[in-house]
Amino acid sequence: MSGRRRSSPRASSDLRLELAEEAARLMVEHGIQDFSLAKRKAAERLGVRAGAGSLPSNAQIQERLVERQRIFEPDARDRRLAKLRVVASNVMGALDSFRPKLVGAVLDGTATLNSAIELHVFSDAPEAVAAALEDRGFRVYDSQRRYRFGRELTERIPGFELMVDDEELQVMVFPERGSGHSPLSPIDGKPMRRASRSAVLALLLPRGS
């Protein structure tokens, strides 16, 4: 029998929380947007072997992100979110015929300094989306992103990247049939929440309005 002592469940839980806090700090202060990368760097900084059982979940890191922003930079966070949501709503207006939806960190309020705005639109002709953006004077660049729709099902979705008011936007073009089926969130594995332009504008109203 080995003489090595096993970590207690409590110690393992405390370690995951410490790693989650460090990963959240790295994401905020260094502009890291990839959860897996933030976990690996946090483990390196804390001298922890990055085994699957020792690392925090994306949801745990997300919780620490929200808490860190609430404590350390509430005013800056609110101003940043407002700007990102205004930019998002303006671009959504230009893409109204493609039923644009806001998703991700700008919607859920966890956007950091380097977070991009992510929009989902719906068309069987991505080039029509590009044309609509270019007609408004935006310079667009082709992009692709892989989304998960089930445990074993992933799809590569085409899209476009553009800069508006010094903010990065990612406009992902889902097929028409995909309007009722959100991809799974990398945070909690549930269908991603999507918000219409009217819902985004409502978020910009003063509290209590």
C-alpha positions in Angstrom: 0.0 0.0 0.0 1.4 3.4 -0.9 2.4 5.7 1.8 1.3 8.8 -0.2 -1.6 10.6 1.5 -4.6 11.4 -0.6 -6.0 14.9 -0.7 -9.2 15.2 1.2 -12.4 16.2 -0.7 -12.3 19.5 1.2 -8.7 20.2 0.2 -9.5 19.4 -3.4 -12.5 21.7 -3.3 -10.4 24.5 -1.8 -7.8 24.1 -4.5 -10.3 24.3 -7.3 -11.7 27.5 -5.8 -8.2 28.9 -5.6 -7.5 28.0 -9.2 -10.8 29.5 -10.2 -9.9 32.8 -8.5 -6.5 32.9 -10.2 -8.0 32.0 -13.6 -10.6 34.7 -13.3 -7.8 37.2 -12.4 -5.8 36.2 -15.4 -8.8 36.6 -17.7 -9.6 40.1 -16.4 -6.0 41.4 -16.2 -4.5 39.7 -19.2 -7.4 39.6 -21.5 -7.6 35.8 -21.8 -10.9 34.7 -23.2 -10.3 31.0 -23.4 -11.3 29.2 -20.2 -9.0 26.2 -20.9 -6.0 28.5 -21.4 -6.8 30.4 -18.2 -7.0 27.2 -16.2 -3.6 26.0 -17.5 -1.9 29.2 -16.7 -3.5 29.4 -13.3 -2.3 25.9 -12.5 1.2 26.8 -13.7 1.3 29.9 -11.5 0.1 28.0 -8.5 2.4 25.0 -9.1 -0.5 22.6 -9.5 -0.4 19.6 -11.8 -3.3 20.2 -14.2 -5.1 17.0 -13.9 -8.8 16.8 -14.8 -9.9 16.3 -11.2 -7.9 19.3 -9.9 -9.2 22.0 -12.3 -12.2 24.2 -11.7 -15.2 24.1 -14.0 -15.9 26.9 -16.4 -18.9 27.8 -14.3 -16.8 28.2 -11.2 -14.4 30.6 -13.0 -17.4 32.5 -14.4 -18.7 33.0 -10.8 -15.3 34.4 -9.7 -15.3 36.7 -12.8 -18.6 38.2 -11.8 -17.6 38.6 -8.2 -14.2 40.1 -9.0 -15.8 42.7 -11.3 -18.5 43.5 -8.7 -16.0 44.1 -6.0 -13.0 45.7 -7.8 -14.4 47.7 -10.7 -18.2 48.1 -10.5 -18.3 51.6 -12.2 -15.8 50.7 -14.9 -17.7 47.4 -15.5 -21.1 49.3 -15.9 -19.6 51.8 -18.3 -17.9 49.1 -20.4 -21.0 47.0 -20.5 -23.2 49.9 -21.6 -20.8 50.8 -24.4 -20.6 47.2 -25.7 -24.4 46.9 -25.6 -24.9 50.1 -27.5 -22.5 49.0 -30.2 -24.2 45.6 -30.3 -27.7 47.2 -30.6 -26.5 49.5 -33.4 -25.1 46.6 -35.5 -28.2 44.5 -34.7 -30.2 47.3 -36.2 -28.2 47.0 -39.4 -28.9 43.3 -39.5 -32.5 43.4 -38.6 -33.7 41.2 -41.5 -31.4 38.4 -40.2 -33.1 38.3 -36.8 -29.9 39.1 -34.8 -29.4 37.9 -31.2 -26.8 38.9 -28.7 -25.1 36.1 -26.8 -22.2 35.6 -24.4 -20.3 37.8 -22.0 -21.8 41.1 -23.2 -25.3 39.8 -22.6 -24.7 38.1 -19.3 -22.6 41.0 -17.9 -19.3 39.3 -17.5 -17.4 41.1 -20.3 -13.8 42.0 -19.6 -11.6 44.6 -21.2 -10.9 42.4 -24.2 -14.2 40.7 -24.6 -15.7 40.7 -28.1 -19.4 41.2 -28.9 -20.9 38.0 -30.2 -24.0 38.1 -32.4 -25.9 35.2 -33.9 -27.8 35.9 -37.1 -29.8 33.5 -39.3 -29.5 33.1 -43.1 -28.7 30.3 -45.6 -26.6 32.8 -47.5 -23.7 34.2 -45.4 -22.7 36.4 -48.2 -26.0 38.3 -47.8 -25.0 39.1 -44.2 -21.6 40.3 -45.3 -23.2 42.5 -48.0 -25.6 44.1 -45.5 -22.7 45.0 -43.2 -20.6 46.3 -46.1 -23.5 48.4 -47.3 -23.3 50.2 -43.9 -19.7 50.9 -44.4 -18.3 48.1 -42.2 -15.1 46.2 -43.3 -15.7 42.5 -42.6 -13.3 39.6 -42.5 -14.3 35.9 -42.9 -14.4 33.8 -39.7 -15.4 30.4 -38.5 -16.2 29.0 -35.1 -17.0 25.5 -33.8 -20.1 25.2 -31.7 -21.3 22.2 -29.7 -25.0 21.2 -30.0 -24.8 17.9 -28.1 -22.4 15.7 -26.3 -21.1 14.3 -29.6 -22.4 16.9 -32.1 -20.4 19.9 -33.1 -20.7 22.1 -36.1 -18.5 24.7 -37.7 -20.4 27.9 -38.2 -19.3 30.6 -40.7 -19.3 34.2 -39.7 -17.5 37.6 -39.9 -15.3 39.7 -37.7 -15.4 43.5 -37.7 -14.4 46.5 -35.6 -17.0 49.1 -34.6 -16.0 52.0 -32.4 -12.8 50.2 -31.5 -14.8 47.2 -30.3 -14.5 43.7 -31.9 -17.6 42.0 -33.1 -18.1 38.4 -34.2 -21.2 37.9 -36.3 -21.9 34.2 -36.7 -24.3 33.1 -39.4 -26.5 30.1 -38.5 -28.7 28.4 -41.0 -32.4 29.4 -41.0 -33.3 26.1 -39.5 -31.0 26.9 -36.5 -33.0 29.8 -35.2 -34.8 27.7 -32.6 -31.8 25.6 -31.5 -29.1 27.4 -29.6 -25.6 25.9 -29.3 -24.5 24.8 -25.9 -22.7 27.3 -23.7 -19.1 26.6 -22.9 -19.8 27.8 -19.3 -22.6 25.4 -18.1 -23.3 23.2 -21.1 -26.9 24.5 -21.4 -28.3 26.1 -24.6 -26.8 29.6 -24.9 -29.2 32.4 -24.0 -30.0 34.7 -26.9 -31.4 38.2 -26.7 -33.2 40.2 -29.3 -32.4 43.9 -30.1 -35.4 45.0 -28.0 -34.1 43.0 -25.1 -30.7 44.6 -25.4 -32.2 48.1 -25.6 -34.1 47.2 -22.4 -30.8 46.4 -20.7 -29.6 49.9 -21.4 -32.5 51.6 -19.7 -31.8 53.1 -16.3 -32.6 50.8 -13.4 -36.1 51.3 -12.2 -37.4 52.6 -15.5 
